Amino acid sequence: MSAVPCTKCGRALDETMFNQPDWLDCPNCEAPLRVEVFPALFQRAAPAPSGQALVTEGEASCFYHPHKKAVLPCDACGRFLCGLCDVDFNGEHLCPGCLETGRKKGRLSNLDNRRTLYDSLALSLVLLPMVLLFVWPLSLVTAPAALFVAVRYWKAPGSLMRRSKIRFVLAILLALIQIVAWGILFWFWFNH
């Protein structure tokens, strides 16, 4: 277990001070402390099952880690791989080299490493004329374009990180406001 030091004097604290409901004084410097420790601090880390060391001289070793035991070959190139290097991609076991080569050459069609953020695009289209005041007439074009992008790509995969639909909602609302404003402006212009 790693020692938890006092924040003032740096002396290792006794385990009896951990996770107490009240403030306690450091035995060394008498600084008031309240020490909250996760239970994982008291547990020993289990060894990882992958990347096992070689047991005997006759066993196959990993191409990338010569001291690790191979568990299977790469389905693309046949190199032996340990559990650390094995990448399970759509049921295929690939080595890091084949995965990178497939990404660069476009052979891995299901590999997403970036996406178009249509929600940000729609919001940018609708906000651009509002922020840059000298291009506000562009909202005649950008508002319908933002509305189209927001509605068309509502169900498209978003960011690789999960995001809400708030940008789409804001883009739709602001685009509708701009379109209605243009409609009112044209109505006044043609009737007066």
PAVEXLO-94702 format. One record per atom (N, C-alpha, C): residue in three letters; x, y, z. Coordinates in pm, whole numbers, padded with zeros to 5 digits, always signed. Layout:
# residues N
ALAXYZ;...
***
This chain:
# residues 192
MET+00085-00118+00000;MET+00000+00000+00000;MET+00088+00123+00000;SER+00050+00226-00075;SER+00127+00350-00078;SER+00086+00436+00040;ALA+00184+00508+00096;ALA+00159+00592+00212;ALA+00090+00721+00170;VAL-00002+00767+00253;VAL-00070+00894+00230;VAL-00003+00996+00321;PRO+00060+01101+00261;PRO+00131+01197+00344;PRO+00041+01310+00395;CYS+00085+01371+00503;CYS+00019+01492+00554;CYS+00042+01603+00453;THR-00059+01684+00427;THR-00046+01789+00327;THR+00042+01904+00374;LYS+00066+01913+00506;LYS+00147+02022+00559;LYS+00292+01979+00582;CYS+00315+01869+00656;CYS+00451+01829+00691;CYS+00506+01716+00604;GLY+00419+01642+00532;GLY+00463+01536+00443;GLY+00486+01402+00511;ARG+00463+01391+00640;ARG+00482+01265+00712;ARG+00371+01167+00674;ALA+00405+01039+00664;ALA+00306+00935+00631;ALA+00204+00925+00745;LEU+00077+00921+00707;LEU-00031+00914+00805;LEU-00068+00770+00835;ASP-00117+00748+00955;ASP-00159+00616+00999;ASP-00296+00583+00937;GLU-00320+00457+00908;GLU-00446+00415+00846;GLU-00568+00444+00933;THR-00549+00460+01063;THR-00663+00488+01151;THR-00721+00627+01126;MET-00649+00712+01054;MET-00698+00847+01023;MET-00781+00851+00897;PHE-00782+00743+00820;PHE-00851+00742+00691;PHE-01002+00726+00709;ASN-01077+00800+00626;ASN-01222+00789+00614;ASN-01295+00806+00748;GLN-01249+00898+00830;GLN-01314+00929+00957;GLN-01413+01043+00936;PRO-01525+01045+01007;PRO-01625+01151+00986;PRO-01579+01287+01039;ASP-01488+01289+01134;ASP-01444+01415+01195;ASP-01302+01449+01151;TRP-01267+01577+01171;TRP-01131+01623+01145;TRP-01041+01572+01255;LEU-00922+01525+01219;LEU-00822+01477+01315;LEU-00694+01557+01296;ASP-00612+01563+01400;ASP-00486+01635+01392;ASP-00375+01541+01349;CYS-00283+01594+01266;CYS-00165+01518+01224;CYS-00081+01489+01348;PRO-00033+01365+01365;PRO+00046+01332+01483;PRO+00180+01409+01487;ASN+00227+01455+01374;ASN+00357+01522+01369;ASN+00345+01674+01384;CYS+00263+01739+01299;CYS+00256+01885+01298;CYS+00124+01940+01355;GLU+00032+01852+01390;GLU-00097+01886+01448;GLU-00186+01970+01355;ALA-00162+01959+01226;ALA-00248+02026+01129;ALA-00381+01951+01122;PRO-00494+02024+01115;PRO-00623+01955+01107;PRO-00638+01888+00969;LEU-00672+01760+00969;LEU-00683+01682+00845;LEU-00811+01600+00844;ARG-00862+01584+00726;ARG-00971+01489+00702;ARG-00931+01411+00578;VAL-00898+01286+00592;VAL-00840+01206+00485;VAL-00945+01107+00433;GLU-00984+01126+00307;GLU-01077+01034+00240;GLU-00995+00950+00143;VAL-01001+00819+00158;VAL-00922+00728+00076;VAL-01015+00627+00010;PHE-00996+00604-00120;PHE-01073+00504-00191;PHE-01033+00365-00143;PRO-01128+00271-00136;PRO-01095+00135-00093;PRO-00990+00068-00182;ALA-00979+00110-00307;ALA-00882+00049-00398;ALA-00739+00068-00350;LEU-00714+00167-00266;LEU-00579+00189-00213;LEU-00533+00070-00129;PHE-00627+00000-00066;PHE-00593-00111+00022;PHE-00585-00244-00051;GLN-00627-00248-00177;GLN-00628-00374-00252;GLN-00501-00386-00335;ARG-00452-00506-00349;ARG-00336-00530-00434;ARG-00384-00539-00578;ALA-00308-00484-00669;ALA-00344-00488-00811;ALA-00326-00630-00863;ALA-00427-00679-00934;ALA-00419-00812-00993;ALA-00333-00806-01118;PRO-00252-00907-01143;PRO-00171-00905-01265;PRO-00260-00917-01388;ALA-00223-00847-01493;ALA-00301-00850-01616;ALA-00286-00985-01684;PRO-00396-01043-01734;PRO-00387-01175-01796;PRO-00319-01172-01932;SER-00318-01055-02000;SER-00260-01049-02133;SER-00112-01014-02123;GLY-00039-01044-02226;GLY+00102-01012-02230;GLY+00184-01098-02136;GLN+00156-01228-02134;GLN+00226-01318-02043;GLN+00372-01333-02085;ALA+00458-01352-01987;ALA+00600-01375-02015;ALA+00617-01514-02075;LEU+00725-01533-02152;LEU+00754-01663-02210;LEU+00780-01764-02099;VAL+00724-01883-02117;VAL+00741-01986-02015;VAL+00856-02079-02053;THR+00854-02125-02174;THR+00961-02216-02219;THR+01024-02162-02346;GLU+01138-02216-02378;GLU+01213-02170-02494;GLU+01142-02203-02625;GLY+01060-02306-02628;GLY+00997-02350-02752;GLY+00869-02278-02788;GLU+00819-02190-02703;GLU+00694-02120-02730;GLU+00716-02000-02821;ALA+00613-01966-02896;ALA+00621-01852-02987;ALA+00611-01722-02907;SER+00687-01623-02952;SER+00683-01493-02884;SER+00617-01390-02973;CYS+00575-01282-02912;CYS+00510-01173-02983;CYS+00611-01103-03074;PHE+00568-01063-03193;PHE+00655-00993-03287;PHE+00700-00859-03230;TYR+00611-00791-03161;TYR+00641-00658-03107;TYR+00703-00663-02968;HIS+00675-00767-02892;HIS+00729-00784-02756;HIS+00794-00922-02749;PRO+00922-00934-02781;PRO+00987-01065-02789;PRO+00989-01143-02658;HIS+00968-01077-02547;HIS+00969-01148-02419;HIS+00829-01188-02373;LYS+00727-01162-02454;LYS+00589-01198-02420;LYS+00545-01317-02503;LYS+00461-01397-02443;LYS+00408-01518-02507;LYS+00303-01478-02612;ALA+00314-01536-02731;ALA+00216-01511-02837;ALA+00088-01590-02809;VAL-00026-01527-02834;VAL-00153-01595-02812;VAL-00225-01628-02942;LEU-00196-01553-03050;LEU-00256-01580-03179;LEU-00183-01503-03289;PRO-00203-01543-03415;PRO-00139-01469-03525;PRO-00231-01359-03578;CYS-00170-01259-03641;CYS-00247-01153-03707;CYS-00315-01214-03829;ASP-00443-01183-03849;ASP-00516-01239-03962;ASP-00472-01180-04096;ALA-00406-01064-04095;ALA-00365-01001-04219;ALA-00223-01041-04261;CYS-00128-01036-04166;CYS+00012-01060-04203;CYS+00070-01188-04144;GLY+00006-01247-04044;GLY+00053-01370-03984;GLY+00152-01354-03870;ARG+00186-01232-03833;ARG+00278-01211-03722;ARG+00214-01262-03593;PHE+00297-01320-03506;PHE+00247-01366-03377;PHE+00228-01246-03285;LEU+00118-01247-03209;LEU+00083-01134-03123;LEU+00056-01180-02982;CYS+00099-01098-02885;CYS+00061-01122-02745;CYS-00076-01058-02722;GLY-00131-01077-02605;GLY-00262-01020-02573;GLY-00262-00868-02573;LEU-00147-00806-02553;LEU-00140-00659-02554;LEU-00150-00603-02695;CYS-00095-00674-02791;CYS-00089-00622-02929;CYS-00210-00662-03014;ASP-00286-00760-02971;ASP-00401-00807-03047;ASP-00510-00701-03048;VAL-00553-00661-03168;VAL-00664-00568-03185;VAL-00777-00643-03253;ASP-00886-00665-03180;ASP-01002-00735-03236;ASP-01087-00631-03308;PHE-01086-00636-03442;PHE-01157-00539-03524;PHE-01254-00612-03615;ASN-01384-00600-03585;ASN-01489-00666-03663;ASN-01466-00816-03676;GLY-01426-00881-03567;GLY-01404-01024-03568;GLY-01270-01067-03624;GLU-01191-00976-03672;GLU-01057-01004-03724;GLU-00955-00965-03619;HIS-00850-01043-03606;HIS-00742-01010-03512;HIS-00627-00949-03592;LEU-00600-00820-03566;LEU-00497-00748-03641;LEU-00387-00700-03548;CYS-00267-00689-03605;CYS-00155-00632-03530;CYS-00161-00480-03546;PRO-00092-00405-03462;PRO-00094-00259-03474;PRO-00045-00209-03610;GLY+00052-00278-03669;GLY+00103-00237-03801;GLY-00002-00251-03910;CYS-00073-00363-03911;CYS-00178-00385-04013;CYS-00295-00290-03992;LEU-00326-00261-03866;LEU-00434-00167-03837;LEU-00398-00028-03890;GLU-00275+00015-03869;GLU-00232+00146-03917;GLU-00225+00150-04069;THR-00174+00043-04130;THR-00168+00036-04277;THR-00308+00038-04337;GLY-00399-00037-04278;GLY-00537-00038-04327;GLY-00605+00096-04311;ARG-00572+00168-04204;ARG-00628+00302-04184;ARG-00574+00399-04288;LYS-00443+00395-04313;LYS-00382+00488-04409;LYS-00428+00462-04551;LYS-00441+00335-04590;LYS-00478+00301-04727;LYS-00628+00293-04748;GLY-00706+00311-04641;GLY-00851+00310-04653;GLY-00912+00173-04669;ARG-00838+00068-04634;ARG-00892-00068-04647;ARG-00991-00103-04537;LEU-00982-00035-04426;LEU-01072-00063-04314;LEU-01188+00037-04320;SER-01295-00007-04385;SER-01407+00085-04408;SER-01485+00119-04281;ASN-01484+00032-04183;ASN-01561+00056-04061;ASN-01482+00130-03953;LEU-01360+00173-03983;LEU-01277+00240-03884;LEU-01307+00390-03884;ASP-01369+00436-03776;ASP-01399+00579-03761;ASP-01292+00643-03675;ASN-01215+00733-03735;ASN-01119+00807-03654;ASN-01150+00956-03651;ARG-01250+00998-03729;ARG-01303+01134-03720;ARG-01439+01137-03788;ARG-01518+01233-03750;ARG-01652+01248-03807;ARG-01681+01395-03831;THR-01770+01419-03927;THR-01817+01554-03950;THR-01919+01587-03842;LEU-01900+01698-03775;LEU-01991+01740-03669;LEU-02099+01829-03731;TYR-02205+01765-03778;TYR-02310+01838-03847;TYR-02383+01935-03754;ASP-02390+01904-03625;ASP-02455+01996-03533;ASP-02375+02125-03521;SER-02245+02116-03517;SER-02161+02237-03513;SER-02167+02312-03645;LEU-02173+02239-03756;LEU-02184+02303-03887;LEU-02313+02382-03898;ALA-02425+02322-03858;ALA-02554+02391-03866;ALA-02555+02514-03777;LEU-02503+02503-03657;LEU-02499+02617-03566;LEU-02406+02726-03619;SER-02295+02688-03678;SER-02204+02788-03735;SER-02269+02861-03852;LEU-02341+02788-03936;LEU-02409+02852-04049;LEU-02509+02957-04004;VAL-02579+02929-03896;VAL-02682+03022-03851;VAL-02622+03137-03770;LEU-02509+03113-03703;LEU-02449+03217-03620;LEU-02356+03310-03696;LEU-02297+03264-03804;LEU-02201+03344-03879;LEU-02255+03482-03918;PRO-02372+03492-03978;PRO-02422+03626-04012;PRO-02458+03710-03889;MET-02489+03645-03778;MET-02523+03721-03658;MET-02398+03778-03591;VAL-02288+03706-03599;VAL-02164+03750-03535;VAL-02093+03854-03622;LEU-02084+03825-03750;LEU-02021+03920-03843;LEU-02130+04010-03900;LEU-02147+04124-03840;LEU-02260+04211-03873;LEU-02259+04259-04018;PHE-02142+04273-04077;PHE-02136+04322-04215;PHE-02179+04217-04317;VAL-02197+04093-04277;VAL-02244+03989-04369;VAL-02384+03939-04332;TRP-02462+04020-04258;TRP-02595+03975-04216;TRP-02687+03940-04333;PRO-02672+04003-04453;PRO-02759+03959-04563;PRO-02737+03812-04603;LEU-02622+03756-04568;LEU-02598+03615-04598;LEU-02696+03523-04526;SER-02758+03573-04419;SER-02852+03488-04346;SER-02971+03447-04433;LEU-02993+03519-04541;LEU-03097+03481-04638;LEU-03064+03344-04697;VAL-02937+03310-04708;VAL-02893+03182-04762;VAL-02854+03084-04650;THR-02782+03137-04548;THR-02730+03046-04446;THR-02837+02992-04352;ALA-02944+03069-04328;ALA-03050+03019-04239;ALA-03120+02897-04299;PRO-03164+02901-04427;PRO-03221+02779-04484;PRO-03120+02664-04494;ALA-02993+02698-04519;ALA-02890+02594-04527;ALA-02871+02529-04390;ALA-02869+02609-04284;ALA-02854+02555-04149;ALA-02974+02468-04113;LEU-03094+02513-04150;LEU-03214+02435-04125;LEU-03208+02301-04198;PHE-03164+02304-04324;PHE-03150+02181-04402;PHE-03050+02086-04337;VAL-02932+02137-04299;VAL-02828+02052-04239;VAL-02878+01992-04108;ALA-02946+02073-04026;ALA-02993+02025-03896;ALA-03098+01916-03913;VAL-03189+01933-04005;VAL-03296+01834-04024;VAL-03242+01710-04097;ARG-03161+01732-04199;ARG-03108+01622-04280;ARG-03018+01530-04199;TYR-02932+01587-04113;TYR-02833+01508-04040;TYR-02867+01491-03892;TRP-02995+01504-03857;TRP-03039+01489-03718;TRP-02997+01354-03660;LYS-03011+01248-03741;LYS-02981+01112-03692;LYS-02844+01062-03735;ALA-02764+01146-03799;ALA-02629+01106-03841;ALA-02542+01086-03717;PRO-02445+00995-03725;PRO-02356+00977-03610;PRO-02286+01108-03577;GLY-02285+01141-03449;GLY-02224+01265-03406;GLY-02077+01247-03376;SER-02033+01316-03276;SER-01895+01310-03234;SER-01862+01171-03182;LEU-01734+01136-03184;LEU-01693+01009-03125;LEU-01723+01008-02976;MET-01726+01128-02916;MET-01768+01144-02777;MET-01917+01177-02779;ARG-01993+01120-02690;ARG-02138+01138-02688;ARG-02174+01283-02660;ARG-02262+01341-02743;ARG-02307+01478-02727;ARG-02458+01482-02734;SER-02516+01591-02680;SER-02661+01607-02686;SER-02698+01673-02819;LYS-02827+01686-02843;LYS-02878+01746-02967;LYS-02901+01897-02952;ILE-02851+01958-02846;ILE-02880+02099-02819;ILE-02832+02190-02931;ARG-02721+02157-02996;ARG-02672+02241-03105;ARG-02767+02235-03224;PHE-02820+02116-03252;PHE-02919+02105-03359;PHE-03043+02188-03325;VAL-03090+02177-03202;VAL-03210+02249-03160;VAL-03189+02400-03172;LEU-03074+02448-03122;LEU-03044+02591-03132;LEU-03034+02636-03277;ALA-02970+02555-03361;ALA-02958+02590-03503;ALA-03094+02599-03569;ILE-03183+02503-03538;ILE-03318+02505-03596;ILE-03395+02628-03549;LEU-03391+02656-03419;LEU-03464+02772-03366;LEU-03412+02903-03424;LEU-03281+02922-03425;LEU-03225+03046-03479;LEU-03249+03058-03630;ALA-03242+02948-03702;ALA-03270+02952-03846;ALA-03415+02989-03872;LEU-03507+02931-03794;LEU-03649+02966-03812;LEU-03673+03113-03779;ILE-03609+03164-03674;ILE-03623+03306-03640;ILE-03572+03393-03754;GLN-03457+03359-03811;GLN-03403+03437-03921;GLN-03492+03429-04045;ILE-03544+03311-04074;ILE-03632+03296-04192;ILE-03761+03376-04173;VAL-03818+03369-04053;VAL-03939+03448-04024;VAL-03908+03598-04033;ALA-03792+03639-03982;ALA-03754+03781-03990;ALA-03741+03826-04135;TRP-03681+03744-04219;TRP-03670+03778-04361;TRP-03809+03781-04426;GLY-03897+03689-04388;GLY-04033+03689-04442;GLY-04107+03817-04405;ILE-04094+03860-04278;ILE-04159+03984-04235;ILE-04099+04103-04308;LEU-03967+04106-04324;LEU-03900+04216-04395;LEU-03948+04224-04540;PHE-03956+04109-04609;PHE-04005+04109-04747;PHE-04152+04148-04754;TRP-04231+04104-04657;TRP-04373+04139-04658;TRP-04390+04291-04644;PHE-04316+04354-04551;PHE-04322+04500-04537;PHE-04269+04571-04660;TRP-04166+04516-04717;TRP-04103+04580-04834;TRP-04197+04580-04954;PHE-04267+04469-04979;PHE-04356+04459-05094;PHE-04491+04527-05069;ASN-04533+04542-04943;ASN-04664+04603-04915;ASN-04655+04752-04886;HIS-04536+04805-04868;HIS-04527+04949-04839;HIS-04439+05017-04938;
***
